[in-house]
């Protein structure tokens, strides 16, 4: 899939370290403007985060609901 993406993970230190070793070998770093966008998303208004959390919690966006 083409395009610019940015993500993060939180979890058990050992698991995250293993994920990092795999990721380091399979991807390259995001461009500087994608990194800046990620910071803006994390430090900017968080109104949409709560709205999306509620949608996921209610199953509105679940591909597993049937």
C-alpha positions in Angstrom: 0.0 0.0 0.0 1.5 3.3 -1.0 1.4 6.6 0.9 2.7 8.1 4.1 2.0 6.5 7.4 3.0 7.0 11.0 2.2 4.8 14.0 3.2 4.0 17.5 2.9 1.2 19.9 2.6 0.8 23.7 3.1 -2.5 25.4 5.3 -5.0 27.2 8.9 -3.8 26.9 10.2 -7.1 25.6 7.5 -7.4 23.0 7.9 -3.8 21.8 11.7 -4.4 21.5 11.1 -7.5 19.4 8.7 -5.5 17.2 11.3 -2.8 16.8 13.9 -5.3 15.6 11.5 -6.6 12.9 10.3 -3.2 11.9 13.8 -1.8 11.6 14.6 -4.4 9.0 11.4 -4.0 7.0 10.6 -0.3 6.7 12.3 3.0 6.4 11.7 6.2 8.4 8.7 8.4 7.7 9.5 11.6 6.0 10.0 14.7 8.1 6.6 16.3 7.3 4.8 13.0 8.3 6.8 13.1 11.6 5.7 16.7 12.1 2.1 15.8 11.4 2.3 12.9 13.9 3.5 15.3 16.6 0.7 17.8 15.7 -1.9 15.0 16.0 -0.5 13.9 19.4 -0.2 17.4 20.9 -3.2 19.0 19.2 -6.9 18.9 20.0 -8.0 15.4 21.1 -11.8 15.8 20.6 -11.9 13.3 17.8 -10.1 10.7 19.8 -12.9 10.4 22.3 -15.5 10.3 19.5 -13.6 7.5 17.8 -13.1 5.6 21.0 -16.8 5.6 21.6 -17.5 4.4 18.0 -15.0 1.5 18.4 -16.5 0.6 21.8 -20.0 0.5 20.4 -18.9 -1.7 17.5 -19.9 0.8 14.8 -16.6 0.4 13.1 -15.9 -3.2 13.8 -15.3 -5.5 10.8 -16.0 -8.4 13.0 -19.6 -7.6 13.9 -21.9 -9.3 11.7 
